[in-house]
Amino acid sequence: MMGDLIFQENDDSIPIHEVNLPDFKIGTYEVTYDQYDAFAIATDRKLPRDDERGRGSRAVAFVNWYDAREFCRAYGYDLPTEQQWEYAARAGGKETLYSGTNERDELKNYARYADNSGGYSFWVGSKKPNELGIYDMSGNVAEWIGEWYAFYQTEVDSTELYPLKEKGMRVIRGGSFRHSQNILRNYWRVGVLVEAESYFIGFRCATSITNS
């Protein structure tokens, strides 16, 4: 069951609806500067900014949706769907508020967010993973999703595209180092323009096992 299961009050994450997912793989970590830099150099793309905070194993930021998708596809993957992302963040679809815990007081052990971070991304895996061993699905950098920004509908697996002429909105999930605890909730969804290159948005890759 997907959506705001716990409070059922977030208009963007209701109605709760059933989703059937094939088996899939998703990145243990968010993509890092080192990983993205190698791809950018090989494909003659510009290197993303790092605001003089260093690169290496920090979660990459300042990458728009198009380039994030192309990075994943270059290695035989893609950006995750919302269903894949939420299922993984909830450690196999469990009823958890944050990725790794239901307790606000414990969130600091699992996530980089406004209360315990500076204004920039951190190296990946610097906090505890969720029960599936996946790191930073709440916090550090918000993560691009592969789909159009859409409202949930009452019909199972049905969505209505967000009514923009250019359909230029994509979803980000998970919140980031700059966000409050509420934005880090597993069901929270935000629409962002595809061209956005933000200091708090990064990504991870995923793939259906049947297509890998």
LINPE-V833623 format. One record per backbone hydrogen bond with DSSP energy under -0.5 kcal/mol. CO is the residue of the C=O (numbers start at 0). NH is the residue of the N-H. If there is no record, write none. Layout:
co->CO nh->NH
co->CO nh->NH
//
This chain:
co->1 nh->16
co->2 nh->4
co->3 nh->7
co->8 nh->10
co->9 nh->12
co->10 nh->13
co->12 nh->3
co->16 nh->1
co->18 nh->20
co->22 nh->208
co->22 nh->209
co->24 nh->206
co->27 nh->134
co->30 nh->59
co->31 nh->35
co->32 nh->36
co->33 nh->37
co->34 nh->38
co->35 nh->39
co->36 nh->40
co->37 nh->41
co->38 nh->42
co->39 nh->44
co->40 nh->43
co->49 nh->52
co->54 nh->57
co->55 nh->33
co->56 nh->123
co->57 nh->32
co->63 nh->67
co->64 nh->68
co->65 nh->69
co->66 nh->70
co->67 nh->71
co->68 nh->72
co->69 nh->73
co->70 nh->74
co->71 nh->74
co->71 nh->76
co->72 nh->75
co->77 nh->205
co->79 nh->145
co->80 nh->84
co->81 nh->85
co->82 nh->86
co->83 nh->87
co->84 nh->88
co->85 nh->89
co->86 nh->91
co->86 nh->92
co->87 nh->90
co->89 nh->93
co->93 nh->95
co->96 nh->185
co->97 nh->99
co->97 nh->100
co->100 nh->97
co->102 nh->105
co->102 nh->106
co->103 nh->106
co->105 nh->108
co->106 nh->109
co->106 nh->110
co->108 nh->127
co->110 nh->112
co->111 nh->139
co->112 nh->115
co->112 nh->116
co->117 nh->119
co->121 nh->58
co->122 nh->125
co->129 nh->132
co->133 nh->129
co->136 nh->138
co->138 nh->140
co->139 nh->176
co->141 nh->201
co->142 nh->172
co->146 nh->170
co->148 nh->161
co->150 nh->159
co->154 nh->157
co->157 nh->152
co->159 nh->150
co->161 nh->163
co->163 nh->166
co->167 nh->193
co->168 nh->148
co->169 nh->191
co->170 nh->144
co->171 nh->189
co->172 nh->142
co->173 nh->138
co->175 nh->178
co->178 nh->113
co->179 nh->182
co->179 nh->183
co->180 nh->183
co->181 nh->184
co->184 nh->187
co->187 nh->173
co->189 nh->171
co->191 nh->169
co->192 nh->195
co->193 nh->64
co->193 nh->65
co->197 nh->61
co->197 nh->200
co->199 nh->141
co->200 nh->62
co->201 nh->143
co->202 nh->30
co->203 nh->79
co->204 nh->26
co->205 nh->77
co->206 nh->24
co->207 nh->210
co->207 nh->211
co->208 nh->211
//
